[in-house]
């Protein structure tokens, strides 16, 4: 175990993985975790080896065969204990996320409280009887029913931007369904997830029910191609999602993929810009823009384009960029120097092609850390690269439309279909919803995430569903029971 860097001694750093119910040191390559706000090394740890991935999967297979985990009431009890432990440790977990991701302390509810809420919902879903009675078949004097059985061992792969939210909700759904799991951390942000491993041990899960390993692409491939894996659940980019899908096909494992987004926010005719402008810009600036559901294409009436630009310039100073430990900070650093450079290059290329910066832009006057100011780009159309590619930074474009029909056409003209935000008169918004090719439509801001609602994407934004009953059923297989009478 290694712990270095400034002001890191208070962090509850654990570098051991969890395999078969026991803390295990990695035997693979070294991983270095760097604080995006200070550029100081937070920790160095060894990733898993391929043989340790095999051990984790085999441990999960053994736990799946243990009939105790097939008891829904027992699953509920342990999952609720796990949720309680996460709640008790919300502060140290958030400290770790601030240190390794740079996410602001003001987002604690999103990163910690939301997965706790989801975990408790899935705990209650674990005891639900989903058996369907098909009834009597008089032609053959038989009666049929359909039971739902867990698929087996699940490979869950979380991402760096919301490692606890994504990782915990993946395994919560799988475990509620009766599966066991191997959770792979992001190599950029392993520490909070590894800390969760200690909470798993204390919660009383049977050994091997949840295994947690760290590693990069090689370890991901060893996990997704392992013959003991029945289902792969991955969150990340479209490019890596394609790779994961190909790897899972090696063993004919099915997949759930939550991938990229290029979500449009449509400001319908007559909408009050003053009412929504700040919250809209805060939405894509949140978590330094490192969120797949961010509204990164804003559509406004051509006749009101200048009005929206002026209001945006007025509210932009309220988006505070700075130290993620400060409660007033909205926007902390992006996760790495390479990520910042990629974002800056994308903005520079757009400006070189004729785009204009309406508000924000550049770097703040902060000596250390990979900080960026949010930026709103104009002078582009929906064919430009900056309007089509997921940037994963605090960047959005604003584009004009001349009719509502054109706005919907622009919204759907994307390879990605994760979310659409509609702002305007409620009945008009509801009439437009069926024409949108996206998994989620939020009207006038919608509400925070809810555990009973599915998260899904159309087109290249995903395969299958996460969260809610739809997400849990991804980890179940129907079994037809046909019983002759007499």
C-alpha positions in Angstrom: 0.0 0.0 0.0 1.3 3.4 -0.9 -0.1 6.8 0.0 1.6 10.0 -1.2 0.9 13.6 -2.0 -0.1 16.7 -0.1 -2.9 16.7 2.5 -3.7 13.0 1.8 -3.1 11.5 5.2 -6.7 12.0 6.3 -8.0 10.0 3.3 -9.3 6.4 4.1 -7.3 4.9 1.2 -7.5 1.2 0.7 -5.6 -0.3 -2.2 -6.7 -3.9 -1.6 -9.2 -5.5 -3.9 -11.9 -7.9 -2.8 -11.9 -11.5 -4.0 -13.7 -14.4 -2.4 -14.6 -12.2 0.6 -11.0 -11.4 1.4 -8.9 -8.3 0.8 -6.2 -9.1 -1.8 -3.3 -7.0 -3.0 -3.1 -6.7 -6.8 -0.5 -8.6 -8.8 -0.8 -6.6 -12.0 0.5 -3.3 -13.4 0.9 -0.2 -11.2 -1.9 2.3 -11.2 -1.3 5.9 -10.1 -4.2 8.0 -8.9 -3.6 11.8 -9.3 -5.7 14.5 -7.8 -7.1 16.6 -10.6 -7.3 19.7 -8.5 -3.7 19.6 -7.2 -1.8 17.4 -9.6 -0.4 15.5 -6.6 -0.3 11.7 -6.5 -3.0 10.5 -4.1 -2.0 6.8 -4.2 -0.2 4.1 -6.1 -1.6 0.6 -6.2 -1.3 -2.6 -8.2 -4.1 -3.6 -10.5 -5.4 -7.2 -10.7 -3.7 -9.8 -12.7 -5.5 -11.9 -15.3 -5.2 -14.9 -12.9 -6.9 -12.8 -10.1 -9.7 -12.0 -12.5 -10.2 -15.7 -13.0 -10.2 -16.2 -9.2 -12.8 -13.5 -8.8 -15.1 -15.0 -11.4 -14.7 -18.5 -10.0 -15.5 -17.1 -6.5 -18.6 -15.5 -7.9 -19.6 -18.8 -9.5 -19.3 -20.6 -6.2 -21.3 -18.0 -4.4 -24.0 -18.2 -7.1 -24.3 -21.9 -6.5 -24.8 -21.3 -2.8 -28.6 -21.6 -2.2 -28.5 -19.0 0.5 -28.3 -16.2 -2.0 -31.4 -17.5 -3.8 -33.5 -16.4 -0.8 -35.0 -13.0 -1.7 -35.6 -12.1 2.0 -32.0 -12.8 2.8 -30.9 -10.7 -0.2 -33.1 -7.8 1.0 -31.6 -7.9 4.5 -28.0 -7.8 3.3 -28.6 -5.2 0.7 -30.3 -2.9 3.3 -27.3 -3.4 5.6 -25.0 -2.5 2.8 -27.0 0.7 2.2 -26.8 1.6 5.8 -23.0 1.2 5.7 -22.7 3.5 2.7 -24.8 6.1 4.5 -22.6 5.9 7.6 -19.5 6.4 5.4 -20.8 9.0 3.0 -18.2 11.6 4.1 -15.1 9.5 3.6 -16.5 8.2 0.3 -17.0 11.8 -0.9 -13.5 12.7 0.3 -12.1 10.0 -1.9 -14.2 11.1 -4.9 -13.0 14.7 -4.5 -9.4 13.5 -4.4 -9.5 11.1 -7.4 -12.2 12.6 -9.6 -12.2 16.3 -8.6 -15.9 16.3 -8.3 -17.2 19.2 -6.1 -18.4 18.5 -2.6 -21.7 20.2 -3.6 -22.5 17.0 -5.6 -22.5 14.7 -2.6 -26.2 13.9 -3.1 -25.6 12.8 -6.7 -22.6 10.7 -6.0 -23.4 9.2 -2.6 -27.0 9.7 -1.5 -28.6 8.7 -4.8 -26.9 5.3 -5.0 -27.9 4.7 -1.4 -31.6 5.4 -2.3 -31.3 3.1 -5.4 -29.8 0.4 -3.3 -32.7 0.4 -0.8 -35.2 0.3 -3.7 -33.5 -2.7 -5.2 -33.4 -4.4 -1.8 -37.2 -4.2 -1.7 -37.4 -5.4 -5.3 -35.4 -8.5 -4.3 -38.5 -10.0 -2.6 -41.0 -9.4 -5.4 -42.5 -12.5 -6.9 -42.4 -12.1 -10.7 -43.9 -15.6 -11.6 -46.5 -15.4 -14.3 -49.3 -18.0 -14.4 -50.2 -18.9 -18.0 -53.2 -21.1 -16.9 -54.7 -24.4 -18.0 -54.3 -25.7 -21.5 -57.3 -28.0 -22.1 -56.1 -29.4 -25.3 -53.2 -31.2 -23.5 -54.5 -31.1 -19.9 -51.5 -29.2 -18.7 -50.9 -26.0 -16.7 -48.0 -23.6 -17.4 -46.2 -20.8 -15.5 -43.2 -18.7 -16.2 -40.6 -18.2 -13.4 -37.7 -15.8 -13.6 -34.2 -17.0 -12.7 -31.0 -15.0 -12.2 -28.7 -15.2 -15.2 -25.6 -16.1 -13.2 -22.3 -14.2 -12.7 -22.3 -10.5 -13.8 -19.3 -8.5 -14.9 -20.1 -4.9 -13.9 -17.7 -2.2 -15.2 -18.0 1.3 -13.8 -16.7 4.6 -15.1 -14.5 7.4 -13.6 -17.1 10.2 -13.6 -19.6 8.7 -11.2 -17.8 5.6 -9.9 -20.0 4.9 -6.9 -23.4 5.8 -8.5 -22.7 3.7 -11.6 -20.9 0.8 -9.8 -23.3 0.4 -6.9 -26.4 0.6 -8.9 -25.1 -2.0 -11.4 -24.4 -4.5 -8.7 -27.5 -3.6 -6.7 -29.8 -4.6 -9.6 -27.8 -7.8 -10.3 -27.7 -8.8 -6.7 -31.4 -8.1 -6.2 -32.1 -10.4 -9.0 -30.1 -13.2 -7.3 -26.9 -12.9 -9.4 -23.4 -12.6 -8.1 -20.9 -10.1 -9.5 -17.4 -9.0 -10.3 -17.1 -5.2 -10.2 -14.3 -3.6 -12.2 -13.2 -0.1 -11.1 -12.1 2.6 -13.5 -8.3 2.7 -13.6 -8.6 6.5 -13.2 -10.8 6.4 -10.1 -10.4 3.1 -8.2 -10.2 4.4 -4.6 -13.8 5.0 -3.6 -14.9 1.7 -5.2 -12.1 -0.2 -3.4 -13.3 1.4 -0.1 -16.7 0.0 -0.9 -15.1 -3.4 -0.8 -14.6 -3.1 2.9 -18.3 -2.1 3.4 -19.2 -5.2 1.4 -17.3 -7.4 3.9 -19.0 -5.7 6.8 -22.5 -6.0 5.3 -22.4 -9.7 5.6 -22.6 -10.8 1.9 -21.6 -14.5 1.5 -18.0 -14.7 0.4 -17.7 -14.2 -3.4 -21.1 -12.7 -3.9 -19.4 -9.4 -4.7 -15.8 -9.3 -5.9 -14.1 -6.0 -6.7 -11.0 -5.7 -8.9 -9.1 -2.8 -10.4 -7.4 -2.6 -13.7 -7.4 -1.2 -17.3 -8.2 -2.5 -20.7 -6.4 -5.9 -20.4 -8.2 -6.7 -17.2 -11.5 -5.6 -18.7 -11.0 -7.9 -21.6 -10.1 -10.8 -19.3 -13.3 -10.2 -17.4 -15.7 -9.7 -20.3 -14.3 -12.7 -22.2 -14.3 -15.0 -19.2 -16.4 -18.1 -19.8 -17.9 -17.9 -16.4 -19.5 -14.5 -17.1 -23.2 -14.6 -18.1 -23.9 -10.9 -18.4 -21.8 -7.8 -18.9 -23.0 -4.4 -17.7 -20.8 -1.5 -18.9 -20.9 2.3 -18.8 -18.6 4.3 -20.9 -17.9 5.6 -24.4 -19.5 4.3 -27.6 -16.1 3.2 -28.9 -15.3 1.2 -25.8 -18.8 -0.1 -25.6 -18.4 -1.6 -29.1 -15.2 -3.3 -27.9 -16.9 -4.7 -24.8 -19.8 -6.0 -26.9 -17.4 -7.9 -29.2 -15.5 -9.3 -26.2 -18.7 -10.5 -24.5 -19.7 -12.2 -27.7 -16.8 -14.6 -27.2 -18.7 -16.4 -24.5 -22.2 -15.4 -25.9 -22.7 -13.3 -22.8 -25.5 -10.7 -23.2 -24.8 -7.1 -22.4 -26.2 -3.9 -20.9 -24.4 -0.9 -22.3 -25.0 2.7 -21.1 -23.0 4.8 -23.6 -22.6 8.3 -24.8 -25.0 11.2 -25.1 -25.3 14.4 -27.1 -28.6 15.5 -25.6 -30.5 18.4 -27.0 -32.3 21.0 -24.9 -35.2 22.5 -26.9 -36.3 26.0 -25.8 -39.8 26.1 -27.3 -41.5 29.3 -28.5 -42.4 31.7 -25.8 -40.4 30.0 -23.0 -39.0 32.3 -20.3 -35.2 32.2 -20.8 -34.6 34.0 -17.5 -36.4 31.2 -15.6 -34.3 28.4 -17.0 -31.0 29.7 -18.4 -28.9 29.4 -15.3 -30.1 25.9 -14.4 -29.6 24.8 -18.0 -26.0 26.0 -18.1 -25.3 24.6 -14.6 -26.5 21.2 -15.9 -23.8 20.7 -18.5 -21.2 22.3 -16.3 -21.9 19.9 -13.4 -19.2 17.4 -12.6 -17.0 19.4 -15.1 -19.3 18.3 -17.9 -18.3 14.7 -17.3 -21.8 13.3 -17.6 -23.4 11.5 -20.5 -26.8 13.1 -20.0 -25.6 16.7 -20.2 -27.6 19.1 -22.5 -24.8 19.9 -24.9 -27.0 21.1 -27.8 -29.3 24.0 -27.0 -31.9 24.9 -29.6 -33.6 28.3 -29.5 -35.9 30.2 -31.9 -33.8 32.0 -34.5 -35.6 35.3 -33.7 -34.6 35.0 -30.0 -31.1 33.7 -30.5 -29.4 37.0 -29.6 -31.7 37.3 -26.5 -30.7 33.8 -25.3 -27.0 34.7 -25.9 -27.3 37.9 -23.8 -29.1 36.2 -20.9 -26.5 33.4 -21.0 -23.6 35.9 -20.7 -25.4 37.5 -17.8 -25.8 34.3 -15.8 -22.5 32.6 -16.6 -20.6 34.4 -13.8 -22.7 32.5 -11.3 -21.1 29.2 -12.3 -18.3 29.1 -9.8 -15.1 27.3 -10.9 -12.7 26.4 -8.2 -11.6 24.1 -5.4 -13.9 21.1 -5.3 -13.7 21.0 -1.5 -15.5 24.3 -1.3 -19.3 24.0 -0.9 -19.9 26.9 -3.2 -18.0 25.4 -6.1 -20.1 24.3 -9.1 -17.3 23.2 -11.5 -14.1 21.5 -10.4 -11.3 20.2 -12.6 -11.7 17.7 -15.3 -10.2 14.3 -14.6 -6.8 14.6 -16.3 -4.5 16.9 -18.3 -5.1 14.8 -21.4 -8.9 15.3 -21.0 -8.5 19.0 -20.6 -6.3 19.2 -23.7 -8.7 17.2 -25.8 -11.6 19.5 -24.7 -9.5 22.6 -25.6 -8.5 21.2 -28.9 -12.2 20.5 -29.8 -13.2 24.1 -28.9 -10.2 25.5 -30.8 -11.1 23.5 -33.9 -14.7 24.7 -33.8 -13.6 28.3 -33.6 -11.1 27.8 -36.4 -14.0 26.5 -38.5 -16.0 29.7 -37.8 -17.7 29.1 -34.5 -17.9 31.9 -31.9 -17.6 31.8 -28.1 -20.8 33.3 -26.7 -19.9 33.0 -23.0 -17.1 31.6 -20.9 -14.1 29.8 -22.3 -10.4 29.5 -21.4 -8.9 28.5 -18.2 -9.5 30.1 -14.8 -6.7 31.8 -12.9 -5.8 28.8 -10.8 -2.1 27.7 -10.5 -2.6 24.0 -10.1 -5.1 21.5 -11.4 -6.8 20.7 -14.7 -9.5 23.4 -14.6 -11.5 24.8 -17.4 -14.1 27.5 -17.5 -17.5 26.4 -19.0 -18.0 27.6 -22.5 -21.1 28.2 -24.7 -20.4 28.0 -28.4 -22.4 29.6 -31.2 -22.2 30.0 -34.9 -22.4 26.2 -35.6 -24.9 23.9 -37.2 -25.9 20.4 -36.4 -23.4 19.0 -38.9 -20.3 20.4 -37.1 -18.1 18.1 -35.1 -18.7 20.0 -31.9 -22.4 19.4 -32.3 -22.1 15.7 -33.0 -19.3 14.4 -30.8 -19.6 13.8 -27.1 -17.0 16.1 -25.6 -17.3 15.1 -21.9 -16.4 18.6 -20.7 -18.3 21.8 -19.7 -19.1 22.7 -23.3 -22.4 23.3 -25.0 -23.5 24.7 -28.3 -26.5 26.9 -29.1 -28.2 26.6 -32.5 -31.2 28.4 -34.0 -34.3 26.8 -35.4 -37.2 28.3 -37.5 -40.0 26.0 -36.6 -40.8 23.4 -33.9 -40.7 20.7 -36.5 -37.2 21.7 -37.5 -36.2 21.7 -33.8 -37.4 18.1 -33.4 -35.6 17.1 -36.7 -32.3 18.6 -35.4 -32.8 16.9 -32.0 -33.2 13.5 -33.7 -30.4 14.1 -36.1 -27.8 12.4 -34.0 -26.2 9.0 -33.7 -26.9 9.2 -30.0 -30.3 9.1 -28.2 -29.9 9.3 -24.5 -31.9 12.3 -23.3 -33.9 15.3 -24.6 -34.8 18.3 -22.5 -38.0 20.3 -23.4 -38.7 23.7 -22.0 -42.1 25.3 -22.7 -45.8 24.9 -22.2 -46.4 21.5 -20.7 -49.1 20.2 -23.1 -47.0 21.2 -26.1 -44.0 19.4 -24.6 -46.1 16.2 -24.0 -47.4 16.3 -27.6 -43.8 16.3 -28.9 -42.5 13.4 -26.7 -43.6 10.5 -29.0 -41.5 11.9 -31.9 -38.3 11.9 -29.9 -35.9 9.0 -30.3 -34.3 9.1 -26.9 -34.5 7.1 -23.7 -35.5 9.9 -21.4 -37.4 13.2 -21.9 -37.2 15.8 -19.1 -39.8 18.6 -19.3 -39.0 21.9 -17.7 -36.2 20.4 -15.7 -37.9 17.2 -14.6 -36.8 15.8 -11.3 -33.8 14.2 -9.7 -33.0 10.6 -10.6 -35.5 8.1 -9.3 -34.8 4.4 -8.8 -38.0 3.0 -10.2 -37.4 4.7 -13.6 -35.4 3.1 -16.4 -32.2 4.6 -17.7 -31.9 3.6 -21.4 -30.6 4.9 -24.6 -31.7 4.7 -28.3 -29.4 4.3 -31.2 -25.7 4.3 -30.2 -26.4 5.5 -26.6 -27.0 2.0 -25.3 -28.2 -1.5 -25.3 -30.8 -2.6 -22.7 -31.8 -0.7 -19.6 -30.5 0.2 -16.2 -32.4 1.0 -13.0 -36.0 0.3 -12.1 -37.9 -2.9 -12.8 -36.6 -2.8 -16.5 -33.0 -2.7 -15.2 -33.5 -5.5 -12.7 -35.1 -7.8 -15.4 -31.9 -7.5 -17.4 -30.4 -9.9 -14.9 -33.3 -12.4 -15.1 -34.1 -15.2 -17.6 -37.6 -16.6 -18.1 -38.1 -20.3 -17.4 -41.3 -21.9 -18.7 -42.7 -24.6 -16.4 -45.2 -26.9 -18.3 -46.9 -29.5 -16.1 -49.2 -32.2 -17.4 -52.1 -33.0 -15.1 -53.5 -36.4 -14.3 
